[in-house]
Amino acid sequence: ALELRLEQQELMSAMSQLFMSTESTASLIRQALEMAGKFLRVDKLMVTTHEPGSPELKIAHEWYLDGRPKDMPESRTIPFTPGTSEYDSMLTRHEPYVAYEDISLVSGHELALSHGVKSYIAAPLFLEDTFHGMLSVSQLNETRAWSESEIQLVKLIANLISSAMARNIMEKHLHRMSSIADASPQYISYINKSGQFEYFNQGAVDTLGFSAGELNGQGLSLILG
């Protein structure tokens, strides 16, 4: 048990380091799914996303141990409405996960069964307390009894993926705001406590009458004389 906990800690540390990379969020999530899949020795991991009010989840990322089966039905959405087990568990009862040893014994999983899923764990992805999707871990072709440590590990991985997705959304928002500021003809700048410009747009250059190089090099002292 101690050895397993240490191995799980090493995995989480490696994943935390992974998500510090400057690679695209999509690439990092795919790598994380592969790391988790090989560690848990499962057949499939999947990340789905959800838009508020939508009756379905959209498949965003998938990983298969042996590649996607050629005879698996093609579907990029999963029903997600009141009455489905995941909706009721995560949004109605606010449970932190669902875990099934044999999903054939639980109603409402016809789509998963048609994809060959026998057992699975799902943990919600939350962005700023808003449900954003799920991380699911599946065993194909045979049932599997999930241990408590495996369930907890899936929950931790879901938290890491949630943080990465939230950071990606924030970075896109900041990029849009920066683009708006850059294009504005109005004077916009930010000066730090040392009197140096940390940001200025073309409107500031035009208003002050100095070049961008001069503002970068001399800061507030250039303006005040």
Backbone bond lengths (Angstrom), bond angles and torsions (degrees), N, CA, C in turn:
res aa  C-N    CA-C-N  psi(-1)  N-CA   C-N-CA  omega(-1)  CA-C   N-CA-C  phi
1 A - - - 1.456 - - 1.527 110.77 -
2 L 1.327 117.06 -41.65 1.457 121.32 179.26 1.526 110.74 -64.42
3 E 1.314 116.01 -42.05 1.462 120.35 179.34 1.523 110.91 -62.46
4 L 1.333 116.67 -40.04 1.457 121.07 179.37 1.530 110.70 -64.83
5 R 1.331 116.37 -42.25 1.469 119.64 179.18 1.521 111.02 -62.71
6 L 1.318 116.35 -40.16 1.461 119.73 178.53 1.525 111.21 -64.84
7 E 1.332 116.35 -40.29 1.461 120.41 178.18 1.525 110.88 -64.47
8 Q 1.338 116.70 -39.42 1.456 120.19 177.92 1.528 111.03 -66.36
9 Q 1.330 116.65 -39.27 1.462 120.34 177.21 1.527 111.15 -63.12
10 E 1.321 116.14 -39.53 1.467 120.40 178.06 1.529 110.31 -64.59
11 L 1.334 116.59 -40.65 1.459 120.42 178.39 1.527 110.45 -62.47
12 M 1.327 117.23 -46.98 1.457 120.39 -178.62 1.523 111.38 -65.03
13 S 1.331 116.68 -36.64 1.458 120.04 176.74 1.523 110.77 -64.10
14 A 1.342 116.36 -42.79 1.464 120.76 179.10 1.522 110.68 -64.28
15 M 1.325 117.06 -39.62 1.457 120.35 179.29 1.530 111.20 -68.01
16 S 1.326 116.16 -39.92 1.463 119.87 178.02 1.523 110.36 -60.85
17 Q 1.323 116.45 -41.91 1.467 120.57 176.75 1.524 110.28 -64.74
18 L 1.322 116.76 -40.00 1.459 121.16 179.82 1.517 111.04 -57.38
19 F 1.332 116.74 -46.01 1.457 120.46 -175.26 1.525 113.04 -74.84
20 M 1.310 117.51 -1.76 1.456 120.94 172.81 1.530 111.04 -86.88
21 S 1.320 116.57 -6.98 1.460 122.07 -179.19 1.524 110.57 -67.79
22 T 1.337 115.63 158.38 1.463 121.01 177.61 1.528 111.97 -90.91
23 E 1.338 117.48 5.28 1.455 119.84 175.76 1.525 110.14 -63.71
24 S 1.325 115.90 165.77 1.465 120.07 179.32 1.525 110.10 -62.25
25 T 1.325 115.44 148.97 1.459 120.38 179.68 1.526 111.20 -59.27
26 A 1.336 117.12 -38.95 1.465 120.65 179.68 1.522 111.14 -60.65
27 S 1.340 116.78 -43.14 1.460 120.76 179.25 1.523 111.30 -65.61
28 L 1.321 117.10 -40.70 1.459 121.10 -179.63 1.523 111.21 -65.91
29 I 1.330 117.22 -39.88 1.462 120.38 179.04 1.529 110.17 -65.74
30 R 1.320 116.79 -41.55 1.467 119.27 178.44 1.527 111.00 -61.68
31 Q 1.329 116.64 -41.36 1.464 119.95 178.31 1.525 110.88 -65.46
32 A 1.324 116.48 -39.97 1.471 120.33 179.15 1.524 111.36 -64.28
33 L 1.330 116.79 -39.08 1.463 119.98 178.30 1.524 110.69 -63.89
34 E 1.316 116.21 -40.29 1.466 119.28 178.55 1.528 111.11 -65.06
35 M 1.329 116.76 -43.52 1.462 120.24 178.58 1.526 110.50 -60.31
36 A 1.331 116.14 -46.00 1.463 120.32 -178.48 1.523 111.29 -66.77
37 G 1.328 116.72 -41.06 1.454 120.24 -178.41 1.514 112.67 -62.74
38 K 1.326 115.33 -44.01 1.462 119.15 179.92 1.525 111.17 -68.94
39 F 1.336 116.54 -35.61 1.464 119.16 179.25 1.528 110.96 -67.87
40 L 1.325 116.51 -44.58 1.463 120.71 -177.54 1.529 112.70 -80.70
41 R 1.321 115.94 -12.03 1.469 121.94 -177.95 1.535 110.52 56.91
42 V 1.309 114.82 52.43 1.460 121.26 178.15 1.528 109.08 -112.43
43 D 1.318 115.25 169.96 1.463 120.36 -175.55 1.519 113.77 -88.83
44 K 1.337 116.91 -27.08 1.464 118.30 -171.06 1.522 110.99 -155.89
45 L 1.326 115.89 140.16 1.463 122.11 168.99 1.518 107.82 -128.58
46 M 1.321 115.79 147.34 1.462 119.90 -176.64 1.522 110.30 -147.10
47 V 1.320 115.63 140.53 1.461 122.03 173.03 1.524 107.29 -114.49
48 T 1.321 115.69 125.89 1.458 120.73 176.53 1.527 108.62 -115.71
49 T 1.332 115.84 153.74 1.464 120.77 178.02 1.523 109.58 -120.58
50 H 1.328 115.03 158.71 1.462 120.57 -175.54 1.518 110.16 -138.96
51 E 1.337 115.36 132.24 1.459 121.51 173.53 1.520 108.47 -95.47
52 P 1.343 117.90 136.75 1.477 119.90 -178.90 1.528 111.73 -51.45
53 G 1.320 115.19 129.42 1.454 120.88 178.40 1.511 114.82 86.52
54 S 1.322 117.58 -8.66 1.460 119.96 -179.04 1.531 110.77 -75.33
55 P 1.335 117.91 143.23 1.472 120.47 179.09 1.525 112.94 -87.13
56 E 1.334 117.17 13.61 1.462 119.10 -177.85 1.520 111.48 -149.15
57 L 1.320 114.49 160.83 1.453 122.79 171.46 1.522 107.47 -101.77
58 K 1.328 116.37 142.83 1.458 120.88 177.02 1.523 109.74 -104.37
59 I 1.329 116.34 132.50 1.458 120.42 178.82 1.523 108.97 -74.45
60 A 1.342 116.26 119.82 1.459 121.09 -177.58 1.524 112.52 -103.27
61 H 1.337 116.27 -38.23 1.468 120.93 -177.23 1.527 108.85 -144.23
62 E 1.335 116.03 141.25 1.459 121.29 176.62 1.523 109.78 -137.62
63 W 1.312 115.07 149.82 1.468 121.49 172.02 1.516 107.97 -139.61
64 Y 1.329 116.21 133.69 1.463 121.97 177.94 1.527 109.09 -122.79
65 L 1.298 115.65 138.32 1.459 120.90 179.24 1.525 111.49 -60.07
66 D 1.308 117.04 -44.65 1.467 121.89 -176.95 1.524 112.30 -115.99
67 G 1.324 117.03 26.07 1.452 119.78 -177.98 1.520 111.26 82.48
68 R 1.306 115.98 156.49 1.465 120.42 -177.85 1.520 109.90 -68.73
69 P 1.347 118.19 123.84 1.470 120.44 179.45 1.526 111.79 -56.21
70 K 1.325 117.16 133.90 1.461 121.23 -176.06 1.521 112.38 -65.54
71 D 1.335 117.31 -28.76 1.461 119.84 -177.82 1.523 112.78 -91.00
72 M 1.346 117.67 6.38 1.463 120.06 -179.78 1.527 109.75 -74.34
73 P 1.336 118.63 132.33 1.470 121.47 178.84 1.523 111.41 -57.45
74 E 1.328 116.40 140.33 1.463 121.34 -179.53 1.529 109.00 -83.74
75 S 1.297 116.56 120.11 1.460 121.09 178.07 1.508 108.44 -154.50
76 R 1.334 117.20 130.32 1.460 121.13 -178.83 1.519 112.02 -109.22
77 T 1.313 117.87 3.93 1.456 121.19 178.83 1.525 110.05 -133.38
78 I 1.329 115.32 156.10 1.466 122.76 179.88 1.524 107.85 -132.12
79 P 1.327 119.06 130.50 1.467 120.63 178.83 1.535 111.18 -56.41
80 F 1.334 115.60 137.19 1.468 120.04 -179.81 1.521 107.55 -147.58
81 T 1.304 115.34 86.41 1.456 122.36 -177.22 1.531 109.27 -138.17
82 P 1.323 116.91 162.54 1.468 118.58 174.79 1.518 110.53 -53.47
83 G 1.326 115.36 131.84 1.449 120.81 -176.29 1.511 112.64 108.52
84 T 1.353 117.26 -25.52 1.462 119.16 172.87 1.524 107.68 -78.85
85 S 1.322 116.47 146.17 1.465 120.40 -170.70 1.528 111.94 -61.88
86 E 1.338 117.85 -40.14 1.467 120.22 -177.93 1.538 110.69 -68.64
87 Y 1.331 116.85 -42.41 1.468 120.25 177.90 1.521 110.47 -59.94
88 D 1.330 115.31 -50.36 1.460 119.10 -177.66 1.527 111.80 -63.61
89 S 1.333 116.39 -38.52 1.465 119.72 -178.72 1.526 111.48 -69.72
90 M 1.332 116.90 -47.12 1.467 120.37 -170.50 1.520 114.20 -89.15
91 L 1.330 117.57 -36.10 1.466 119.44 -177.01 1.522 113.63 -100.98
92 T 1.333 116.99 -31.66 1.467 118.78 179.99 1.528 111.16 -87.48
93 R 1.334 116.04 -49.41 1.467 119.63 -177.57 1.539 112.44 -97.13
94 H 1.325 117.53 -6.09 1.477 122.94 177.56 1.531 112.66 55.67
95 E 1.316 115.47 41.08 1.458 120.00 177.46 1.531 109.65 -80.01
96 P 1.345 118.06 146.57 1.466 121.22 -174.18 1.527 114.44 -78.75
97 Y 1.320 118.21 -7.14 1.465 121.08 178.82 1.522 109.48 -171.88
98 V 1.343 115.57 166.53 1.458 121.56 166.22 1.518 106.42 -128.70
99 A 1.309 117.49 144.43 1.463 122.09 179.72 1.520 108.75 -143.42
100 Y 1.323 115.30 125.98 1.457 120.44 -179.18 1.519 110.07 -126.34
101 E 1.319 116.00 127.61 1.462 120.75 175.44 1.516 110.60 -76.49
102 D 1.339 115.93 -33.53 1.464 120.69 -179.95 1.523 107.54 -144.34
103 I 1.344 117.67 101.59 1.466 119.86 -174.55 1.525 112.40 -72.94
104 S 1.331 117.48 -13.10 1.464 118.96 177.58 1.523 110.98 -67.08
105 L 1.334 116.60 -16.47 1.459 121.00 179.48 1.522 112.54 -90.31
106 V 1.355 116.17 -2.38 1.461 121.57 -178.09 1.526 108.60 -117.47
107 S 1.312 117.91 128.11 1.461 120.92 -177.81 1.527 111.25 -69.97
108 G 1.331 115.29 154.68 1.458 120.73 174.51 1.508 115.50 89.63
109 H 1.334 118.41 13.62 1.456 120.30 -178.82 1.532 111.90 -118.49
110 E 1.312 115.74 34.11 1.460 119.93 -179.07 1.527 111.54 -60.96
111 L 1.338 116.78 -41.34 1.465 119.78 -179.30 1.522 111.02 -63.42
112 A 1.341 116.80 -45.47 1.462 120.37 178.92 1.526 110.74 -62.35
113 L 1.320 116.70 -41.49 1.465 120.45 178.91 1.527 111.18 -62.87
114 S 1.345 116.74 -38.00 1.461 120.08 178.88 1.522 111.50 -67.36
115 H 1.338 116.62 -19.89 1.464 121.98 177.35 1.531 111.41 -92.63
116 G 1.329 116.72 6.53 1.447 120.42 176.82 1.510 115.22 85.49
117 V 1.339 118.02 6.13 1.464 121.39 -178.80 1.523 109.62 -73.59
118 K 1.326 115.85 131.09 1.465 121.29 177.65 1.526 111.86 -109.83
119 S 1.340 115.90 -40.41 1.465 121.33 -179.11 1.518 108.31 -137.21
120 Y 1.341 116.02 147.64 1.459 115.89 174.81 1.523 113.19 -162.82
121 I 1.334 112.63 161.04 1.461 122.82 174.12 1.518 106.75 -120.23
122 A 1.322 117.47 141.59 1.459 121.16 174.07 1.525 109.01 -135.22
123 A 1.325 115.30 136.36 1.463 121.17 177.33 1.525 108.03 -126.48
124 P 1.328 118.18 140.39 1.463 120.62 -177.15 1.531 112.21 -73.76
125 L 1.330 114.66 152.63 1.462 122.43 172.69 1.520 106.88 -109.20
126 F 1.326 116.35 120.97 1.465 120.68 179.66 1.522 110.21 -115.46
127 L 1.345 116.06 135.50 1.452 122.57 173.77 1.514 107.33 -119.59
128 E 1.343 115.68 112.09 1.468 121.58 -177.94 1.530 110.85 52.49
129 D 1.319 115.53 49.22 1.469 123.32 176.59 1.527 113.61 68.34
130 T 1.330 117.50 9.50 1.462 121.28 177.31 1.519 109.52 -107.95
131 F 1.323 117.09 130.04 1.456 121.14 178.78 1.517 109.37 -61.36
132 H 1.343 116.30 127.10 1.461 121.03 -175.96 1.528 112.60 -121.07
133 G 1.323 117.42 -9.34 1.459 119.27 -179.51 1.514 111.50 153.65
134 M 1.336 116.25 -160.24 1.460 121.31 -177.36 1.520 110.61 -142.72
135 L 1.317 114.22 151.96 1.456 122.37 164.81 1.519 106.38 -106.96
136 S 1.325 117.67 124.97 1.451 120.12 178.38 1.523 110.89 -122.84
137 V 1.310 115.34 143.59 1.460 123.82 -179.87 1.519 106.93 -122.34
138 S 1.338 116.92 122.99 1.468 120.04 -171.38 1.522 113.16 -125.02
139 Q 1.311 113.74 145.83 1.457 121.52 170.65 1.522 106.86 -109.44
140 L 1.333 116.42 126.22 1.455 121.28 -179.22 1.529 110.43 -98.65
141 N 1.313 115.21 148.19 1.473 123.24 169.14 1.526 115.15 73.29
142 E 1.337 118.78 -15.98 1.460 119.71 176.82 1.523 109.79 -151.28
143 T 1.317 116.68 150.13 1.458 120.59 -178.98 1.528 110.07 -76.65
144 R 1.320 114.69 160.90 1.466 119.52 -178.96 1.520 109.27 -149.41
145 A 1.309 115.66 132.81 1.467 121.47 175.19 1.528 107.64 -86.95
146 W 1.332 116.75 118.49 1.463 120.95 -176.65 1.526 110.62 -84.57
147 S 1.306 116.64 135.15 1.464 120.72 177.25 1.518 109.62 -82.74
148 E 1.317 116.12 160.64 1.461 120.99 178.49 1.526 110.89 -61.99
149 S 1.339 117.32 -37.57 1.466 120.22 -179.69 1.525 110.80 -66.98
150 E 1.343 118.03 -34.65 1.467 120.79 177.48 1.527 110.46 -67.38
151 I 1.320 116.17 -41.43 1.466 120.39 178.82 1.518 110.49 -63.04
152 Q 1.321 117.26 -45.25 1.459 121.01 179.85 1.524 111.05 -63.50
153 L 1.323 117.00 -36.80 1.461 120.95 179.53 1.524 110.17 -65.36
154 V 1.323 117.50 -42.61 1.462 121.05 178.46 1.530 110.30 -61.63
155 K 1.319 117.05 -40.14 1.467 120.69 177.82 1.526 111.46 -62.73
156 L 1.337 116.74 -41.04 1.465 120.48 178.84 1.522 111.20 -65.85
157 I 1.323 117.18 -41.50 1.458 121.03 178.94 1.530 109.71 -64.57
158 A 1.327 116.60 -39.12 1.467 120.46 177.43 1.527 110.71 -60.73
159 N 1.324 116.85 -39.32 1.466 120.21 178.03 1.524 111.40 -64.00
160 L 1.334 117.25 -40.33 1.462 120.68 178.16 1.525 110.92 -63.87
161 I 1.321 116.17 -44.35 1.468 120.06 179.92 1.524 110.40 -65.41
162 S 1.334 117.28 -39.27 1.465 120.99 176.98 1.524 110.52 -58.67
163 S 1.329 116.43 -44.88 1.471 120.75 -179.69 1.517 110.99 -63.62
164 A 1.332 116.83 -41.13 1.466 120.52 179.51 1.522 110.97 -64.72
165 M 1.328 117.03 -41.32 1.460 120.83 179.33 1.523 111.21 -67.35
166 A 1.326 116.88 -39.30 1.466 120.81 178.35 1.524 110.35 -64.13
167 R 1.330 116.32 -42.54 1.463 120.24 178.80 1.529 111.19 -63.28
168 N 1.322 116.64 -39.19 1.463 121.01 179.23 1.527 111.08 -63.67
169 I 1.329 116.26 -42.87 1.463 120.24 178.52 1.520 110.68 -63.89
170 M 1.342 116.57 -41.65 1.460 120.66 179.39 1.527 111.13 -64.53
171 E 1.325 116.92 -41.95 1.460 120.19 179.75 1.527 111.31 -63.62
172 K 1.334 117.00 -39.15 1.457 120.24 177.22 1.526 110.97 -65.28
173 H 1.337 115.87 -39.37 1.459 120.46 178.14 1.530 110.47 -63.87
174 L 1.317 116.63 -45.50 1.467 120.13 179.66 1.525 111.09 -64.10
175 H 1.338 116.27 -36.96 1.468 119.68 178.28 1.523 110.60 -63.77
176 R 1.344 116.18 -41.84 1.464 119.19 177.90 1.516 111.05 -63.61
177 M 1.338 116.33 -43.42 1.464 120.10 179.50 1.526 110.77 -63.86
178 S 1.335 116.52 -39.59 1.454 120.52 178.93 1.523 110.68 -64.68
179 S 1.321 116.57 -39.34 1.463 120.17 179.04 1.521 110.83 -63.65
180 I 1.334 115.98 -39.98 1.468 120.28 177.80 1.528 110.36 -63.39
181 A 1.337 116.11 -45.13 1.467 120.19 -179.84 1.527 110.99 -64.47
182 D 1.328 116.75 -41.76 1.463 120.45 -179.36 1.524 111.32 -61.08
183 A 1.342 115.83 -37.20 1.461 120.12 -175.79 1.529 113.17 -84.33
184 S 1.313 117.22 -10.81 1.466 120.30 -176.76 1.527 111.41 -71.74
185 P 1.350 117.53 137.05 1.471 120.29 175.98 1.528 112.15 -77.59
186 Q 1.347 116.32 -10.28 1.456 120.63 -179.24 1.529 110.92 -78.57
187 Y 1.337 114.80 156.25 1.471 121.35 177.70 1.529 109.02 -70.66
188 I 1.321 116.72 118.59 1.463 121.34 175.60 1.523 108.26 -135.27
189 S 1.313 116.13 124.46 1.470 119.26 178.09 1.517 110.13 -152.85
190 Y 1.326 114.93 163.25 1.458 121.39 173.86 1.524 107.96 -133.76
191 I 1.339 115.22 125.42 1.465 121.06 -178.29 1.523 108.14 -116.14
192 N 1.330 117.28 129.34 1.459 120.47 -178.79 1.521 111.59 -80.29
193 K 1.322 117.04 -179.82 1.461 121.94 -176.38 1.525 112.97 -64.22
194 S 1.312 116.31 -21.96 1.468 120.38 179.55 1.521 112.32 -85.89
195 G 1.332 116.61 0.20 1.453 120.04 179.22 1.514 114.49 83.13
196 Q 1.334 116.26 13.89 1.456 119.97 179.26 1.527 110.15 -100.67
197 F 1.316 115.94 144.66 1.459 120.55 177.34 1.532 109.52 -73.37
198 E 1.311 116.12 122.48 1.462 119.91 171.83 1.521 110.64 -94.28
199 Y 1.344 115.58 -22.15 1.459 119.40 175.39 1.526 108.72 -156.82
200 F 1.299 116.28 141.86 1.467 122.25 168.35 1.522 108.05 -154.74
201 N 1.322 115.50 148.15 1.461 119.39 -179.75 1.527 110.22 -102.29
202 Q 1.328 115.75 179.93 1.465 119.61 -178.79 1.516 110.76 -64.72
203 G 1.343 115.69 -30.63 1.461 118.98 176.80 1.519 111.60 -59.81
204 A 1.336 117.17 -37.53 1.462 120.93 177.84 1.520 110.93 -67.85
205 V 1.329 116.61 -40.70 1.468 120.77 178.10 1.520 110.21 -61.05
206 D 1.336 115.91 -45.85 1.466 120.27 -178.69 1.524 111.52 -65.58
207 T 1.345 117.29 -39.70 1.465 121.39 -177.50 1.525 111.49 -70.02
208 L 1.321 117.03 -43.23 1.471 120.96 -175.76 1.521 112.68 -79.56
209 G 1.323 116.95 -27.06 1.452 119.53 178.52 1.512 114.96 82.78
210 F 1.316 117.31 11.71 1.467 122.05 176.50 1.523 109.63 -109.03
211 S 1.299 116.56 158.36 1.459 119.96 177.61 1.523 110.19 -76.60
212 A 1.330 115.86 162.70 1.455 120.27 177.45 1.521 110.61 -61.38
213 G 1.331 116.99 -37.36 1.462 120.53 179.01 1.514 111.89 -64.55
214 E 1.329 117.16 -38.77 1.473 120.57 178.89 1.527 110.94 -67.05
215 L 1.329 116.70 -42.08 1.464 119.86 179.57 1.525 111.02 -66.17
216 N 1.320 116.62 -39.71 1.462 120.01 178.22 1.509 111.56 -64.88
217 G 1.324 116.81 -38.69 1.454 120.02 -173.78 1.513 115.07 -80.74
218 Q 1.339 117.91 -35.24 1.472 119.50 -172.56 1.519 114.50 -113.51
219 G 1.317 117.79 -21.41 1.445 119.80 174.78 1.502 114.07 68.23
220 L 1.334 116.50 -147.96 1.453 123.66 -174.13 1.523 113.04 -61.60
221 S 1.325 117.20 -31.74 1.471 120.61 -178.97 1.517 110.96 -61.05
222 L 1.319 118.35 -29.42 1.461 121.92 178.54 1.506 111.36 -64.75
223 I 1.350 115.67 -38.03 1.462 120.44 -178.44 1.525 111.56 -75.67
224 L 1.332 115.84 -41.43 1.463 121.25 -175.65 1.519 112.13 -78.44
225 G 1.325 114.74 -15.71 1.461 118.67 -179.86 1.505 110.78 78.67
